[in-house]
Amino acid sequence: MPHDAQPLGFVTLATITLLAAATIVAQTPPPRTVTTNNFYLAWDTGADAEAITTLRWLGGPNLTGSNNVDTCGNSTNDVEYFGNSEAPPDPQSGGLVLVGGGTVTPPGTLPWRGPFALPENLEVKVGSSSANCPPASVGIDVQTVYRFLDPRNSNRFAVQRVFDFKGVVFPFDFRPYIPRLSLAGGFTEVLYPTPAGTLETMNVYNCPSGCTGPQSAPGAAPLSPLWDPLQGWYAIHNPTTLQGVVVRRVASLDPQGHLTVPQLWIDNDQGSNTNASSFLLISPSGGFNGGLLTEVETFCFYDSTIWTPSLLPPPECRIPQISLFPWSLTFAAQAVGTSSAPLAATVKNVGATSVAIAKIVVSGEFSQTNDCPASLAPAAQCTITVVFTPTGAAIQSGTVSIIDALGSSPQSLALAGLGAAP
């Protein structure tokens, strides 16, 4: 039988705790925190409504401490946070896409709420506007979803960012997300796969002004040996404690429907003594403009009991046996209160064994139908069809989650659309 599910509505978050099979998920705004069995995260309630000020993982405090930043992401102090995305031409200056509080007045009062995709999978959404941030990001809006996947036994969470370039031409490369880890704790290495089939270890101090590849970028040294973008991951590593985080991205399309060109950017942020390595998206011809771009990255935390560095990343950050094409669905502007034409994605089992599918659910202002069986045989495929029905004139994002028996479950299809005033 097909796995059908209806979209779940938003719930206003006061203090909410879910108990399911020893799983604990708690949210409290303010002071904007999420607590699961494996993570504690606290968001800034000051000038940058989105900056994560504290991240504690059971395996160790991988990121702690943040200073408030102003509404354009600037600070006169050292800044260690998840938050803003800087953009070349020279990555040390150039354009800036704000991912943070934006035009919120007063700062930090942006409503903070999210739907529960499943009792054990939580999504928290934060909207941003960069209209106050010259020169390049005027008119670019961003919606970020923090997705906590199966907190009962997972050492990962995902970040989905939807950038709305509207009519703005953004002719810069940019970093859509920066997982910064304090070098005071010794996170001095970046591990990454090369096209030659080896695992490279790069000390970030060898890249004081940034190293990038496979393509070069202004203001940065060429990365040698090259990073293999087909593998799509890298790790920030502490060689003393053997802790770190693997970051894996999902392939994405630019607003014109072309495959984005990712680079690995290895960087030592000298000002804050921070490992600022991240992915870098190369600007297409004519720049990013005229629509939505969705970037999804999964963060898999590890210590020596979870992962020994190798060409095969931790199970939760591996390329899954269930493949999706396309990797995300992006809907054109849709009048509020009306439903879009359907878009479809193909689900395929690329492994050698059958995969049991327990359920398929959708979040956000989307609905889905599918013809997926309870067991998907090797090489078999099925189709998920999604319809977008916005209730507000803004960026709307969501996810179709395929719950299966694989270690990387759920498999996620990112959804994005733009609600338009009727």
N, C-alpha and C positions, 0 to 999 in steps of 0.2 A: 504494500500500500504506500502511496506517496506520503511524505512527511510534511504535512501542512501546519502552518502556525500563523497566528495573527500578530500584528505588531503590539507591543506593550506600551502603554502610555507612560508619560513622565510622572514621577512622584517628587514632590517638594521634599528636600532633605532637611530634617531637623536633626535628630539623632536616631539612626536606624541600625539595628543589629539583626543579621540573619543567622539562624542556626540551622545547619543542615549537615548531617553526618560529620559532626565535630568541626565543621567549618565556621569560622567567625569572620564576619565582614561588618565593620562599623564605620559610619560616616558622621562627622560633626562639622557643620558650617555655622558661624565661625567657631573655632579656628581652622576650618577646612582641613580635615584629616581623613585618611582612609587607613584602617587597620585590618590586616588579614592574618592568617596563621603564619605567613612568611614575610610580610612587609608592614612597615609603618611609614607612611608618607604624610608630610605636612606641607601645605601650600602657604605662600606669602599672603597675608591679609592686608599688606600695605600698598605701595604704589604699583607693584607688578602683581596683578591678581592671579597670575598663572605660575609664577616661579615656585618651584619646589624647594623649600628651605631645608627640609630634613628627609633623608631617605635612609631607613634602616632595614637591612635584610638580616634574616636569622644567621646567615653565614658571616656577617660582619657589617660595620657601618661604611658602606661603599661611597656614600656621598652625604656630607653633613655641612651645615653652615651656609648662609647666604646673606648678602647685604641687599637692602631695598634698592631698587633701581627706579629711575623716573619713568614717565609714560612712554619714552622712546628707547628705554633699555640702556640708558647711560648712567654711569656712576663714577664718582671721583675716587671710590674705594675699590679694593679687589672684589671681584664678583665671581662666586662659584655657585652656579645654579643651572637648572634646566629651564630654558626660557627663550631667549631671543636667537634669531637666526641672522647672522651677518652675511653679507654678499659681496663678492668681488665686483668690478674688475680687480682691484687689489683687496684681497680678503681682510686686510688689516684696516681698511677704510671703506670707501665705496658705498653702495646702496645698503639699506637696512630694511629687512622685513620684520616688523614687530610681531612677536608671539608672546603676548602678555596683556597687561591691563588696558592699554590703548586709551580710548577716550572715556573710560569709565569715570564718572564723577559722583561722589567722591571716590578716590582710588580704593580698590579692594572691595567694592560693594556689589560687584557683578553677581547676579544670582548663580548659585552653584548647585547644580542638580543633575540627576542622571537616571536613566531607566535601568532596571535590572533585566538583562537579557535572559538570564536563568538564575535560579536561586544561588548558584555558586559562581556566577560570572557577572561582574559588576562593571558598568560603564559610567564614567564621570565626564561631563562635557563642559568646556569653557570656551566662550566666544571672545574674540578680540577684534579690535579695529586699529589700524595703524595710520589713521588719517592725520594724526598729529606729528608724524615722524618723517620729516624731509630727509634726503631729497627724493629717494626712489620709491618709497613704499606708500606714498599718499594714495588712498583709495583702495588699498589691498586689505581685504578682511580675511581672518583665519578662524577656523573652528578646530579645536583640539579635543580628542577623545582619549582618555586614559582607560584602558581596558584590562581589568584584572581577571586572569584566566584560571579557573579552577583553583582558588586560593587554598583549598584543602591540602594540595600536595605539589603545587607549582612554584617554581622559583623564577617565574617570568611575569612580565606584564607587557602590554603592547601600547603603542602610541600611534594614533591615526590623525594626521593633519590634513585639512582641506583648505587650500589657498584659493581665494576668489580674486582673480586679477581683473575682473570686470572689463572696462575699456582701457585700463592702464597698460602701457607697454613697459615691461620690466626687462631691460636688456642686459641683465646681470646673471652670472652663475650665482647660486645661493645654497646655503646649508639649511635644510628644512628642520634639522633637529641636532642639538649638541648635548650629548651625555657627558657632562664634565665631572671628573673624579679627582679628588684632591691628591696632588703628588706628595703632600705631607705624609700620606699613608703608604707611599711607595708604588703607586700605579704608574710606573715609568715606561711600560712596554706596550706596544701594539703588535698583536699577532694577526697575520692575515695569509690567505692562500694565494699562491702565485700561479700564472698560467703553466709553469713547468711542473706543477703538481707537488710543490714543496710548501711547507709552512714557514713563513718568514717571521723573524722577531726584530722589531725596530724600536730602538730607544727614542722616546719623543725628544730628548735633548739633541738628537741628531737633526731635528727639523725645527730650529728656532723660529723660522718664519713660515713654516708650513712646507710639507712635501705632498704632492698629489700625483695621481696617475690612475688609469693608463694615460689620459691626456694631460698635458701641462696646463697650467693656469697662471695668469699674471700674478707676480709677487710671490710665487711659490717655487721651490726646487722640484725637479722631476723625481718621482718616487722610484727607487730602484732597490730590489727588483720590483716589477710591476705587480699590481693587485689584480686578481682574477674576478671581474665583475659578474661572471656567470655563476660564481659561488655565492656572491651577494652578502658576505658577512665579514666581520673582523672582531677582534677581542681586545679589550683594555685589561691589562694584566699586571698583577703585583707579583714580581718574581720571588719575593721573600715569603709572603703569606700564601702564595699560590691561589689567591682569590681574584675575581674579576667579573666582567660582564661581557657576554657575546652579544653583538648587535647585528641583527639580520633584517634586511629590507625586502619588501615585496616590489616586484617590477611595477612601474607606473607609466601613465600616459600623460603627455602635456595637453593643454586645452585644445590643441588642434588634432589630438588623437594619435600623435607620434610617440614612440617609445622614448622615455626620458633617458638621458645618458648619465649614469652615475659614476662618480669618482670616489676613491678613498682619500680623505684629507687627514693627514697625520700632523698634529700641531702641539707644540708646547706653548701655552698662553703665558708668556713671560710675566705679564703684569700680575696675574693671580697665582702663578706657579701651578698651573692646572693642566692636566691632560685634556685637551680640547679637540681630540680627534673625532671625526664625524664623516658622514657622507656629504658629497658635494654634487649638485645637479648642474650640468652644463647648459647654459642658455641655448635654446634652439635659434635658428636663423630667424631674425625678426623679434626675438625675445619672447618671454612668457606673456601672453595677453589674451583677453577676450573669453575667459572662462575659468573652469575649476581644474585644479591639480590636486590629486590625493596622494599623500605619502604615508606609508605604513611601515613601522619598524617595531621589531620585537626585541626585548631585552631579557636575556637569559643569564641569571647570576649563578656563579659557581664557586666552589672551593675544590680542594684536591679529592674529596670524596665523591664529587659530582662529575668532574671532568678533568682528564689529563690532556693538556693541549695536544691537538692532532689535527689532521685535515678533516676529520669528521667532528663537527661541532656538537654540543650537547643535544640530546634527543629533541628537546622542545624548540631548538633553533635549526633543526635540519630541514632540508627540502622534504615536504611530506609525501607520503605514498598516495594521498588523494590530491590531485592537481586541479586547479581552477583556471579557466580561460574564458574571458579575460580575468585579470586579477582583481579588478574593481569595476563597478558600474557607475557611470556619471550621467546624471540626467540634466537636460537643458532646463532653463528657467521655466517654472510651472506656476500658473496662477494659484494663489492660495485657495484651498477648498476644492480644487479640481484634481483629477487623477491623470497621470501621464500615460503615454503609450508604454507598453511593457518593454523591458530590456531583459536579455537572457545571458546566463553564463553556463558553461559546460563543466560538469564534474566528471573526472576520469580517474580510475584506479590504474596507476602506472606501476604498481608493484606486482609481485608474483603470487600473492595470496589474496583471498577475499577480505573485504573490510565490512564489518557490521556497522550500520548507521543507526544510532539510537533515535535521533531526532534532528530536525532542522528548524531553527528559530530565527526570527528577524527582530531587529531593534530599530528605533527611530521612526520616522514618519514614512515608513515603507511597509509593503505587504509582499508576501511571496507565495508562490505555488511551485511544486516540483513533481517530477515523475521518478524520483530516486527510490530504489527498492531498499528493503531492510538489510540486504547483503549485496554489496557491489563486487562483482567478480573481477578478476584480473583482466585488464584491457577494456572492461565495460565502462560505459559512460551514461550520464543522465543529465537533465537540464533543470536549472533553477530559473524561474521567471519572476521578475520583481517589478512592482508598480510603485510610483512615488506620488504621495498625496500630502503636500505641505500644508501646515496649519499656520505658518508664520512666514513673513517676507524676510528671509535671511538664509544663510548657509544652513543646510540640514544634512547631517551625516548619520550613518548607521552601519549595521553589519548583518550579514547572514552568517550564522554559525552552524557548522556541520559537526554534530556531536558523534564521535566514533570511538573505537577502542584503541586508536593509535596514541603513542606517547605525545604527539604534537597536537592532539585534540584540544579544543575545537579548531577545525579548519575554517578560516574566516574569509568571506567575500566582502570587501569594503564597498560601502555605498555612499554616494554624495549627490546632492541636488541643490538647487537654488529656488527658494520660494519667492514668487514675484507678486507684487500688489495686484489685485484683480482690476 
